[in-house]
Amino acid sequence: MHREGAVAEGRRLRAIPTSEDEDPQAEPVDRLRHVSTWSLAVLATIATGAVLYFAREVLLPIVTAFVVGVMFSPVVRKLEERRVPRVLSAVLIVICTALVIASVAALVAASVAGLASKLPELRGKLEVFHGVLAFIERMEMSVGVNPTNATPAVPLPSIEWVPTTIGFVSPPLTGFVYFLIVLLLFISWWPDLRRALVMTFASRESRLTVLRILNEVEASLASFLLIIACINLGVGTAAGIIALATGLPSPIGVGALATTLNFIPILGPVAMVIVMALIGVLTAPSLGLGILPAALFTVVIFLEGQLITPAIIGRRLEINALAVLLSLMFWSWMWGPMGAFLSSPILIVGLILKEHLVSDATT
């Protein structure tokens, strides 16, 4: 009996496959499976990027309204606790948002119009470029181009610019109207959307995870909007004071433009420095005084970007500077200036999703 048991045990052990008896085709098949998985992921990423790029005119107002609506959701909840109907809160927020954007646009337009009205007085400022223009004319003559017979660079006054202007202005205005409508509907229906999103998942743990993610996204975006708005208002106030002290035209418009552009990370402050330098050079009596406003504003931007904003946001939201830069580059390339504005909120949402999903997968 013992002998028969030993024989059976030996047969059983021989039946167990060892590493030497493994199928030699298993490793290439696994490698091919990994390659196909990564290939599908790359193709899905490319397809998603193509949809985001070519459908930006439709997606941009919707995504902006979603982000702004989530940012304002804690405010609406506070108003609901004070027995203010949610629809009324949504209407008030949309009206205030439209008024703020329209006021900033009016201030900037008034500043541009005031500067344009002074262009006849600024011709003397351009005498420094006469030598450069004469050199260009000599170069044109040397290659056989007669500047006197060339087509004038400035077209004659006509009404042909009207269709082009309407075609240029119509898409932004249409997108702005779509943004306001979607923002109104999103704020009004956000609790139902939250509930439907949470109830989509079957298990209790999944529902709790989704609820935690939504709550953290709301709190983080609202905190981010409040902090950034206060910082940008401070930057705009500093720009207005600099413009007033150095004699730039329309200090209020300069401050409003600085506040608006500062919502766009990196690119906005750089553009504002260039604008202040151009206005200063054209309006100041000397080149040194013309550069002074831009130099002072550069100091303000440096202090804000290197000391104030990291000290305030770093305590509440941990965002890597490299991640901010990469997100800014990607969304600016995808959706232009509004993509630059949305880059940080989208990055915050992505980091929150990564933190919760990765932590839940590891536990």
JOVENHU-V918059 format. One record per pair of residues at least 24 apart in sequence whose ideal C-beta (glycine too) atoms are under 10 Angstrom apart, sorted by sequence separation. I is the first residue (numbers start at 1). J is the second residue. D is the distance in whole Angstrom. If there is no record, write none. Layout:
BEGIN
I J D
I J D
END
This chain:
BEGIN
69 93 9
72 96 10
190 214 10
194 218 9
235 259 7
236 260 8
273 297 6
323 347 6
68 93 9
69 94 10
72 97 9
233 258 10
234 259 9
236 261 9
254 279 8
272 297 7
273 298 6
319 344 7
68 94 10
232 258 8
233 259 6
235 261 9
236 262 7
272 298 10
232 259 5
235 262 5
273 300 10
317 344 9
320 347 9
323 350 9
190 218 9
231 259 10
232 260 8
234 262 9
248 276 7
269 297 8
270 298 10
272 300 10
273 301 7
319 347 7
323 351 8
65 94 10
68 97 7
232 261 9
233 262 9
250 279 9
269 298 9
272 301 8
319 348 7
229 259 9
232 262 4
239 269 10
246 276 9
249 279 7
317 347 10
231 262 8
232 263 6
248 279 6
269 300 9
270 301 8
313 344 9
317 348 6
320 351 9
65 97 10
231 263 10
248 280 6
269 301 4
319 351 7
229 262 10
235 268 10
239 272 7
243 276 8
246 279 10
247 280 9
249 282 10
268 301 9
269 302 9
318 351 8
228 262 8
229 263 8
235 269 8
239 273 10
242 276 8
246 280 7
248 282 10
249 283 6
317 351 8
228 263 7
248 283 6
269 304 8
317 352 10
232 268 9
236 272 9
239 275 10
243 279 8
247 283 7
248 284 8
269 305 7
228 265 9
235 272 9
239 276 7
243 280 9
246 283 9
247 284 7
318 355 10
225 263 10
242 280 10
246 284 8
247 285 9
254 293 8
258 297 7
262 301 8
266 305 8
265 305 9
247 289 8
248 290 10
258 300 9
262 304 8
246 289 7
254 297 9
258 301 9
262 305 10
246 290 9
248 292 10
265 309 10
247 292 10
248 293 6
246 292 6
247 293 9
248 294 10
245 292 9
246 293 5
262 309 10
245 293 8
246 294 10
246 295 10
242 292 9
243 293 6
246 296 7
242 293 5
245 296 8
246 297 10
242 294 9
242 295 10
243 296 10
239 293 9
242 296 5
243 297 9
241 296 9
242 297 6
239 296 9
242 299 9
238 296 9
239 297 6
242 300 7
266 324 8
238 297 7
241 300 10
265 324 6
266 325 7
265 325 8
238 299 9
239 300 7
267 328 7
235 297 9
238 300 5
239 301 9
265 327 9
266 328 6
267 329 10
237 300 10
238 301 9
265 328 5
266 329 9
264 328 8
235 300 6
238 303 9
267 332 7
234 300 9
235 301 7
238 304 8
266 332 9
271 337 9
265 332 9
235 303 10
264 332 8
235 304 6
268 337 8
234 304 8
235 305 10
267 337 8
105 176 10
232 304 9
268 340 7
231 304 6
235 308 9
264 337 6
267 340 6
268 341 9
102 176 9
231 305 10
234 308 8
235 309 10
263 337 9
264 338 9
266 340 8
267 341 10
101 176 7
264 339 9
265 340 7
261 337 9
264 340 4
265 341 8
231 308 7
232 309 10
263 340 9
264 341 6
266 343 10
98 176 8
101 179 9
231 309 6
263 341 5
264 342 10
265 343 7
98 177 10
101 180 9
264 343 9
265 344 6
264 344 10
98 179 9
228 309 8
231 312 7
260 341 10
263 344 9
97 179 9
98 180 6
227 309 8
230 312 9
231 313 9
97 180 7
228 312 9
94 179 9
95 180 9
98 183 9
227 312 6
228 313 8
94 180 5
97 183 7
227 313 6
94 181 9
97 184 10
94 182 10
227 315 10
94 183 6
95 184 10
224 313 7
227 316 7
93 183 8
94 184 5
223 313 9
227 317 8
93 184 8
94 185 10
224 316 8
90 183 8
91 184 7
94 187 8
223 316 6
224 317 6
90 184 5
93 187 6
94 188 10
223 317 7
90 185 8
92 187 10
224 319 9
90 186 8
91 187 9
220 316 8
221 317 10
87 184 9
90 187 4
91 188 9
219 316 10
220 317 6
89 187 7
90 188 5
89 188 9
90 189 9
87 187 9
88 188 10
90 190 9
86 187 7
87 188 5
86 188 6
87 189 10
85 188 10
86 189 9
86 190 8
86 191 8
64 175 9
68 179 8
72 183 9
76 187 6
80 191 9
64 176 10
75 187 9
76 188 9
61 174 9
62 175 10
65 178 8
69 182 8
73 186 9
77 190 10
57 171 7
61 175 5
64 178 9
65 179 5
68 182 10
69 183 6
72 186 10
73 187 7
76 190 8
77 191 9
60 175 6
61 176 8
64 179 6
65 180 8
68 183 6
69 184 9
72 187 7
76 191 9
61 177 8
62 178 8
63 179 10
65 181 8
66 182 8
67 183 10
69 185 9
70 186 8
228 344 8
57 174 9
58 175 9
61 178 4
62 179 8
65 182 4
66 183 9
69 186 4
70 187 9
73 190 6
228 345 10
57 175 7
60 178 9
61 179 4
64 182 8
65 183 4
68 186 9
69 187 5
72 190 9
73 191 9
56 175 10
60 179 8
61 180 9
63 182 9
64 183 8
65 184 8
67 186 10
68 187 9
69 188 9
58 178 8
61 181 8
62 182 5
65 185 8
66 186 6
69 189 10
70 190 8
224 344 7
225 345 8
57 178 9
61 182 6
62 183 10
65 186 5
69 190 6
73 194 9
224 345 7
61 183 9
65 187 9
221 344 10
62 186 9
66 190 9
69 193 10
221 345 6
224 348 6
220 345 9
223 348 10
66 193 10
221 348 6
217 345 9
220 348 5
221 349 8
220 349 8
118 249 7
217 348 8
220 351 9
221 352 9
104 236 10
111 243 10
117 249 9
216 348 10
217 349 6
220 352 6
115 248 9
216 349 10
219 352 10
115 249 6
114 249 5
115 250 8
217 352 6
114 250 5
213 349 9
216 352 5
217 353 8
111 248 9
113 250 9
216 353 10
111 249 7
112 250 9
115 253 9
214 352 10
111 250 4
114 253 8
213 352 6
216 355 9
217 356 10
110 250 7
111 251 9
113 253 10
212 352 9
213 353 7
216 356 8
73 214 9
77 218 9
111 252 8
112 253 8
108 250 9
110 252 9
111 253 3
213 355 9
107 250 8
110 253 6
111 254 7
213 356 5
70 214 9
73 217 9
74 218 6
109 253 8
111 255 10
212 356 7
213 357 8
73 218 5
74 219 7
77 222 10
107 252 6
108 253 6
111 256 8
112 257 9
71 217 10
72 218 10
73 219 10
107 253 5
108 254 9
110 256 10
111 257 7
210 356 9
70 217 6
71 218 8
74 221 9
75 222 8
106 253 9
107 254 9
209 356 6
213 360 10
70 218 6
73 221 8
74 222 5
107 255 8
108 256 6
209 357 8
212 360 10
70 219 10
71 220 10
72 221 9
73 222 7
74 223 9
104 253 9
107 256 4
108 257 5
67 217 10
70 220 9
71 221 5
72 222 7
75 225 10
106 256 9
107 257 8
209 359 9
70 221 5
71 222 5
74 225 10
75 226 10
105 256 9
209 360 6
69 221 10
70 222 8
71 223 9
74 226 9
104 256 5
107 259 10
108 260 7
68 221 9
71 224 8
72 225 8
103 256 8
104 257 8
107 260 9
108 261 10
128 281 10
67 221 7
71 225 4
206 360 9
70 225 9
71 226 9
104 259 7
105 260 9
205 360 8
104 260 5
125 281 7
126 282 9
68 225 8
125 282 6
67 225 9
71 229 10
125 283 8
101 260 9
122 281 10
125 284 9
128 287 8
179 338 9
100 260 10
122 282 5
125 285 9
121 282 9
122 283 7
121 283 9
125 287 9
115 278 9
119 282 9
175 338 9
111 275 10
115 279 7
118 282 8
118 283 7
125 290 9
172 338 10
115 282 8
111 279 9
115 283 8
63 331 10
64 335 9
63 335 8
60 334 9
64 338 6
67 341 9
68 342 10
71 345 8
59 334 9
60 335 5
63 338 9
64 339 10
67 342 6
70 345 8
59 335 8
60 336 8
63 339 9
66 342 10
61 338 9
64 341 8
67 344 10
68 345 9
52 330 10
56 334 7
57 335 10
60 338 6
64 342 6
67 345 5
52 331 9
56 335 5
60 339 8
63 342 6
66 345 10
67 346 8
70 349 9
53 333 9
56 336 8
49 330 9
53 334 6
64 345 9
67 348 10
52 334 6
53 335 8
56 338 9
60 342 8
63 345 9
67 349 8
52 335 8
56 339 8
63 346 8
66 349 10
49 333 10
49 334 8
52 339 9
END
